[in-house]
Amino acid sequence: MGGEYTADWGRTLASALEWWRDAGVETLQEDEARDWLAQPAPVQAAQIAVASPQPETLPDTLAAFTAWRTGETVPEAAWMTPLVGPSGPAQAALVVLTDMPESDDQSELLAAGPVGTLFSRMLTAAGIARDSVYFLSLAAARPLAGRISPDQEDRLIEIARHHLKLLQPTKLLILGQTASRVVPETNDAAAANGLVDVNHFGGKTQALASLHPRFLLEQRPASKSEAWKHLLLLTRGSL
C-alpha cells in the first residue's frame, strides 16, 4: 500500500505568500476592481476654505471706544512702546488729530512735551483753552522707527475715522501729512490753505490740515506764521 498523504497547511500558506511576493504583490488588495487611471474626485471648496481673520468690531459708544483704544487688542499693542489715549471733552468745539504721540508724552495726555507746549501757546494766543480741545492720534503709540508702517496705516485710518464718527466734530484740525490721510480731501490742491467741508462723521465738519508743531520745532521754525494762519482760519473763519 502506498504512504498516507498528510496536508501541511502552514507550509502551503507560506509557499503561496512567497509566490505572490516574488510576483511583486506587496500590499493587500481589494476585492473590487479599481480604475487606477481615473481622476480623483475634486475636493469641495467648503472643505479647503480657510476663514480669513476679520478685523475686530469697534465699540459703538465713545466711552467704550476710548477704553478699548489703549487696550491689549489694538494694533499698536505689539509695538513695545507706551499707549497714549485721547483726551479732552467729547463735545469740544475743536478736535485736533495728530499722527502719533511724542516720545515724551504721558500715558493719558497727548502733546505734553515741547511740541505740546508750542501748540498750547498757539491755542492760548488764539483765545482757546487747551483743556477745551479734544486730542486724538492716528496711532495710539509711537513706533520705534518714528513713522507708521504702510502695512498698518489703513487699519489705523479706519479706527481714526470711527473715532471721529463717535465725536461728530464741527471743527477738525489735522496736524501733519500722515494724519491728513484720514480726511484725504484736505490734501487736494484746491484745499491748500483753506477749509474743507466734509460729511464723513455724521454731520458737517470743517476740516483743515496744517503743519505739525514737531515740524515747526525741528525743521521749519519760520513756518510758524503759516500754521498760525491755519489755526485762525479754522477757529475764527479769517486769516
HELIX and SHEET records of a PDB file:
HELIX    1   1 TRP A    9  ASP A   22  1                                  14    
HELIX    2   2 ALA A   45  ILE A   48  1                                   4    
HELIX    3   3 LEU A   62  TRP A   68  1                                   7    
HELIX    4   4 PRO A   75  ALA A   78  5                                   4    
HELIX    5   5 PRO A  114  ALA A  125  1                                  12    
HELIX    6   6 ARG A  130  SER A  132  5                                   3    
HELIX    7   7 PRO A  150  LEU A  167  1                                  18    
HELIX    8   8 GLN A  177  SER A  180  1                                   4    
HELIX    9   9 PRO A  184  ASN A  187  5                                   4    
HELIX   10  10 ALA A  189  ALA A  191  5                                   3    
HELIX   11  11 PRO A  213  GLU A  218  1                                   6    
HELIX   12  12 PRO A  221  SER A  223  5                                   3    
HELIX   13  13 LYS A  224  ARG A  236  1                                  13    
SHEET    1   A 5 VAL A 133  SER A 137  0                                        
SHEET    2   A 5 LEU A  94  THR A  98  1                                        
SHEET    3   A 5 LYS A 171  LEU A 175  1                                        
SHEET    4   A 5 THR A 205  SER A 210  1                                        
SHEET    5   A 5 VAL A 196  VAL A 198 -1                                        
END                                                                             
